[in-house]
Structures are given as C-alpha cells and as structure tokens.
Amino acid sequence: MKKDIKVCKKCIELEKKISELALDIDKVEDEKHVIKEQLMRALADYHNLVKNSEKRNEIRYFQLRKNLSQNILPQMDSLSLAIESSKKIKMTEEIKLWLNGIESIFDSMKKVFEDIGLKQYMPKKGDKFDPTKHEAVSVIDKGNSGEIYDLIQPGYILDSTVIRPARVVVSK
C-alpha cells in the first residue's frame, strides 16, 4: 500500500509538472506568435522604406535633371538664335567652318538633353492651343480660332512633364 501511495504521489507530481510544462509551452507559443508578428511588421516596414527611398531618389533625380535643363535652356536658345541669324550674313570659308563646329557642338548638347529625357516640343501652325503645353504671347485675327498661328519659342518636356511651354501666337 505504501508503494501505491508513493506511486500516486509521483503520478500527481508528474501530472503537476506536465501541467506546468504545458503552460510554459503555451506561453512560449504565444511569445513566438508575438515575435513572428513583430518580425512581419518589421519586414513590411523595411519594404515600405525601400520603396519610399526609391521614390525619393527618383524625385531627386528628376529635380536634378529639371534644374539642369532649366538653367541651360536660355543658353541653348541664345546659341540657336545665333546660329539661325548667322545664316543670313555673308561669311568666309573659315567662318563657315567655325560655324559648322559650333552647330556640331549644339547638336551634341541637344543629344545629351535627349539622353536625360528632355525633348524639344515645337507645335505646328494649325495645332490646337493647349494651355498645359503652350503659352500664348499674342493673339491674331488670322486663321482658325483657338489654333496656333505661329511659333515664337519651342517648349521643352522632361519625361512627361512640361518644364517650359512653347511660346506661340494664337488665332482669335
């Protein structure tokens, strides 16, 4: 009988120990789920941070290209006007060769701008006036109403954003 009591006490102690271990296992499982959720949130935060960083870098790159373009466009316009006006004067062969070199440099600069996504926009006579891409510098009574009559200065588009509207004369 004493042996049975000892065995029963041992069984009770083991059952108690098993219950305690089961509670510990439940606690560990709960902690595991909490840690797993925290890890998933941290991973999602990391992915969002990477996406946001990429977007910010794209915006910075666009702004850099836009600022560069806007700062150099007036010089490009001046150079273009100089080249156009030089075609109206008499020149020696040496000056013509020099001018050809200048035109080559100008064409190279335009190619660099195209490589960074900047495109010249030159509307044609008869195109519909669009205030998002055109700036009306004057209005004339000739032609069809609401159409471009003449181009004063070309516009420029960077990627799909107008950074300088084309300056035009519009028909009334």
C-alpha positions, 0 to 999 in steps of 0.5 A: 500500500505504501508503494501505491501511495508513493506511486500516486504521489509521483503520478500527481507530481508528474501530472503537476509538472506536465501541467506546468510544462504545458503552460510554459509551452503555451506561453512560449507559443504565444511569445513566438506568435508575438515575435513572428508578428513583430518580425512581419511588421518589421519586414513590411516596414523595411519594404515600405522604406525601400520603396519610399527611398526609391521614390525619393531618389527618383524625385531627386533625380528628376529635380536634378535633371529639371534644374539642369535643363532649366538653367541651360535652356536660355543658353541653348536658345541664345546659341540657336538664335545665333546660329539661325541669324548667322545664316543670313550674313555673308561669311568666309570659308573659315567662318563657315567652318567655325560655324559648322563646329559650333552647330556640331557642338549644339547638336551634341548638347541637344543629344545629351538633353535627349539622353536625360529625357528632355525633348524639344516640343515645337507645335505646328501652325494649325495645332490646337492651343493647349494651355498645359503645353503652350503659352500664348504671347499674342493673339491674331485675327488670322486663321482658325480660332483657338489654333496656333498661328505661329511659333515664337519659342519651342517648349521643352518636356522632361519625361512627361512633364512640361518644364517650359511651354512653347511660346506661340501666337494664337488665332482669335 
